């Protein structure tokens, strides 16, 4: 099937293909056919040829990073991701790839920091690559015993795509697990502050970041607010929950 020119660019630029890389539509269609046919080696070779002309093209770098990662070429994948981030430091796909590689090499807590940057870089959208990174980091966090953080990511996945039964089933398994304390299995809903609180606007601003899954950003805002309002239980409780979510 030909690529829809009005579909999102696979490079995570936030633009449609027509407005991002219209001169590359034919090459992207050829790459898509190779991917559909599992011709990964040939696809990497073709991308290498195209990179000689446009080494900084986001769509090429995004596909190259993915292929190297799934093929188990870790060092090459890390080099490709570093090159991607060097040219596109705020690209959500580049950050998502970095988060997945970091999860495998350094652990879930370090990966969570990068994943949060990837989510924030995407604005109000969660790309398929960021969605994949959410699941990957969640599994690593779970294996490390960071259950609240892993559970929060899995619930986020299930909320984004209710058809993803894998995320739903993993949350249900956690809920049924006798090895996970009941307190940890509980959904830690965040509190709201009093309507007459003089700092309500700043509190609500932090909660708005939570709605976008920018938990680190929200925690930072609450930390700053707690420095000025140190005796408010609602601020400290929400901050504690968020710190658990980001491991």
C-alpha positions as CSV (number, residue, x, y, z in Angstrom):
1,X,0.0,0.0,0.0
2,X,1.3,3.5,-0.9
3,X,2.1,5.7,2.1
4,X,-0.5,8.3,2.9
5,X,1.1,11.7,2.4
6,X,-1.0,13.0,5.2
7,X,0.1,10.3,7.7
8,X,2.5,11.3,10.5
9,X,6.2,11.3,9.6
10,X,7.8,8.1,11.0
11,X,10.7,10.3,12.2
12,X,8.7,11.8,15.1
13,X,8.8,15.4,13.7
14,X,5.2,16.0,14.5
15,X,4.5,16.9,10.9
16,X,2.7,15.1,8.1
17,X,4.8,13.4,5.5
18,X,3.6,15.9,2.9
19,X,4.9,18.8,4.9
20,X,8.0,17.1,6.4
21,X,9.6,15.0,3.7
22,X,7.5,15.0,0.5
23,X,10.6,14.5,-1.6
24,X,11.2,11.3,0.2
25,X,7.8,9.6,-0.3
26,X,9.1,7.1,-2.8
27,X,12.0,6.1,-0.6
28,X,9.8,5.7,2.4
29,X,7.4,3.5,0.4
30,X,10.3,1.2,-0.6
31,X,11.5,1.0,3.0
32,X,7.9,0.2,4.1
33,X,7.8,-2.7,1.6
34,X,11.1,-4.0,2.9
35,X,9.9,-3.9,6.5
36,X,6.7,-5.7,5.6
37,X,8.8,-8.4,3.9
38,X,11.1,-8.7,6.9
39,X,14.0,-7.7,4.7
40,X,15.8,-6.0,7.6
41,X,19.4,-6.4,6.3
42,X,18.5,-5.1,2.9
43,X,16.6,-2.2,4.5
44,X,19.6,-1.2,6.6
45,X,21.8,-1.3,3.5
46,X,19.3,0.9,1.6
47,X,19.1,3.3,4.5
48,X,22.9,3.5,4.5
49,X,22.8,4.5,0.9
50,X,20.2,7.2,1.5
51,X,22.1,8.6,4.4
52,X,25.0,9.5,2.1
53,X,22.7,12.2,0.8
54,X,20.8,13.1,4.0
55,X,22.5,11.7,7.1
56,X,20.4,13.9,9.4
57,X,16.9,12.9,8.0
58,X,14.8,12.1,11.0
59,X,12.7,9.4,9.3
60,X,15.8,7.5,8.2
61,X,17.4,7.7,11.6
62,X,14.2,6.6,13.3
63,X,13.9,3.4,11.2
64,X,17.6,2.7,11.4
65,X,17.6,2.9,15.2
66,X,14.6,0.6,15.4
67,X,16.2,-2.0,13.0
68,X,19.5,-2.1,14.8
69,X,17.8,-2.4,18.2
70,X,15.5,-5.3,17.2
71,X,18.4,-7.0,15.4
72,X,20.4,-7.0,18.6
73,X,23.2,-4.7,17.3
74,X,23.4,-2.8,20.6
75,X,26.6,-0.8,20.0
76,X,25.5,0.2,16.5
77,X,22.1,1.1,17.9
78,X,23.6,3.2,20.6
79,X,25.8,5.1,18.1
80,X,22.8,5.6,15.8
81,X,20.6,6.9,18.7
82,X,23.4,9.3,19.8
83,X,23.6,10.6,16.2
84,X,19.8,11.0,16.1
85,X,19.8,12.9,19.4
86,X,22.7,15.1,18.2
87,X,20.7,16.3,15.2
88,X,17.2,16.1,16.8
89,X,17.7,16.5,20.6
90,X,14.0,17.0,21.4
91,X,12.7,14.3,19.1
92,X,10.3,11.9,20.9
93,X,11.2,8.9,18.8
94,X,14.9,9.5,19.3
95,X,14.3,9.8,23.1
96,X,12.1,6.7,23.1
97,X,14.8,4.7,21.4
98,X,17.3,6.0,23.9
99,X,15.0,5.0,26.8
100,X,14.7,1.4,25.5
101,X,18.4,1.0,25.1
102,X,19.1,2.5,28.5
103,X,16.6,0.2,30.1
104,X,18.5,-2.8,28.7
105,X,21.9,-1.5,29.6
106,X,21.5,0.7,32.7
107,X,18.1,-0.2,34.2
108,X,14.6,1.1,34.5
109,X,15.2,4.1,36.8
110,X,17.7,5.7,34.4
111,X,15.4,4.8,31.4
112,X,12.4,6.4,33.1
113,X,14.1,9.8,33.2
114,X,14.6,9.6,29.4
115,X,11.1,8.2,28.8
116,X,9.6,11.2,30.7
117,X,11.5,13.5,28.3
118,X,10.2,11.5,25.3
119,X,6.6,11.9,26.6
120,X,7.0,15.6,27.2
121,X,8.6,16.1,23.7
122,X,5.6,14.6,22.1
123,X,3.3,17.3,23.4
124,X,-0.2,15.9,23.6
125,X,0.5,13.0,21.3
126,X,2.0,9.6,22.2
127,X,3.7,8.1,19.1
128,X,3.8,4.4,18.5
129,X,7.6,4.3,19.4
130,X,7.0,6.2,22.7
131,X,4.2,3.8,23.4
132,X,6.5,0.9,22.8
133,X,9.1,2.4,25.1
134,X,6.5,2.8,27.8
135,X,6.0,-1.0,27.8
136,X,9.7,-1.8,27.6
137,X,10.6,0.4,30.5
138,X,7.6,-1.0,32.5
139,X,8.8,-4.5,32.1
140,X,12.4,-3.7,33.2
141,X,11.1,-1.7,36.2
142,X,8.9,-4.7,37.2
143,X,11.9,-7.0,37.0
144,X,13.8,-4.7,39.3
145,X,11.1,-4.5,41.9
146,X,9.9,-1.0,41.1
147,X,6.2,-2.1,41.2
148,X,4.5,1.3,41.6
149,X,6.4,2.8,38.6
150,X,5.9,-0.3,36.4
151,X,2.2,-0.4,37.3
152,X,1.8,3.3,36.5
153,X,3.3,2.8,33.1
154,X,1.2,-0.3,32.3
155,X,-2.0,1.5,33.4
156,X,-0.9,4.4,31.2
157,X,-0.6,2.0,28.2
158,X,-4.0,0.5,28.9
159,X,-5.5,3.9,29.0
160,X,-3.9,5.0,25.8
161,X,-4.9,1.9,23.9
162,X,-7.7,-0.1,25.4
163,X,-7.3,-2.8,22.8
164,X,-3.8,-3.6,24.1
165,X,-4.7,-6.7,26.1
166,X,-1.1,-7.3,27.1
167,X,-0.9,-4.2,29.2
168,X,-4.3,-4.9,30.7
169,X,-3.4,-8.5,31.5
170,X,-0.1,-7.5,33.2
171,X,-2.0,-5.0,35.4
172,X,-4.5,-7.8,36.3
173,X,-1.6,-10.2,37.1
174,X,-0.1,-7.6,39.4
175,X,-3.4,-7.1,41.1
176,X,-3.8,-10.8,41.8
177,X,-0.2,-11.4,42.8
178,X,0.2,-12.4,46.5
179,X,3.9,-11.2,46.4
180,X,2.8,-7.6,45.8
181,X,1.5,-5.8,48.9
182,X,-2.1,-4.7,48.8
183,X,-1.0,-1.1,49.4
184,X,1.2,-1.2,46.2
185,X,-1.6,-2.8,44.2
186,X,-4.0,0.0,45.1
187,X,-4.6,2.7,42.5
188,X,-3.1,5.7,44.1
189,X,-5.5,8.4,42.9
190,X,-4.1,11.9,43.3
191,X,-5.9,14.4,45.7
192,X,-7.3,17.8,44.8
193,X,-6.7,20.9,46.8
194,X,-9.3,23.1,48.5
195,X,-11.0,25.6,46.2
196,X,-10.0,28.5,48.5
197,X,-6.3,27.6,48.7
198,X,-4.3,30.7,47.7
199,X,-1.9,28.4,45.8
200,X,-4.6,26.5,43.9
201,X,-3.5,27.8,40.5
202,X,0.0,26.5,40.8
203,X,-1.3,23.2,42.2
204,X,-3.6,22.8,39.3
205,X,-0.8,23.5,36.9
206,X,1.1,20.6,38.3
207,X,-1.9,18.3,38.0
208,X,-2.3,19.4,34.4
209,X,1.2,17.9,33.8
210,X,0.0,14.7,35.4
211,X,-2.8,14.5,32.9
212,X,-0.2,14.5,30.1
213,X,1.8,11.7,31.8
214,X,4.6,14.2,32.5
215,X,5.1,12.9,36.0
216,X,8.6,14.2,36.5
217,X,7.6,17.6,35.4
218,X,4.6,17.5,37.8
219,X,6.8,16.4,40.7
220,X,9.2,19.2,40.1
221,X,6.3,21.7,40.2
222,X,5.0,20.2,43.4
223,X,8.5,20.2,45.0
224,X,8.8,24.0,44.2
225,X,5.3,24.5,45.7
226,X,6.1,22.5,48.8
227,X,9.0,24.8,49.4
228,X,6.6,27.7,49.8
229,X,3.7,25.7,51.4
230,X,5.5,23.2,53.5
231,X,2.5,22.3,55.8
232,X,0.1,21.1,53.1
233,X,-0.6,17.3,53.3
234,X,-2.2,17.3,49.8
235,X,1.0,18.6,48.2
236,X,3.2,16.1,50.0
237,X,0.9,13.1,49.4
238,X,0.7,13.8,45.6
239,X,4.4,14.3,45.5
240,X,5.0,11.0,47.2
241,X,2.7,9.2,44.7
242,X,4.5,10.8,41.7
243,X,7.9,9.9,43.1
244,X,6.7,6.3,43.2
245,X,5.5,6.5,39.6
246,X,8.9,7.7,38.4
247,X,10.8,5.2,40.5
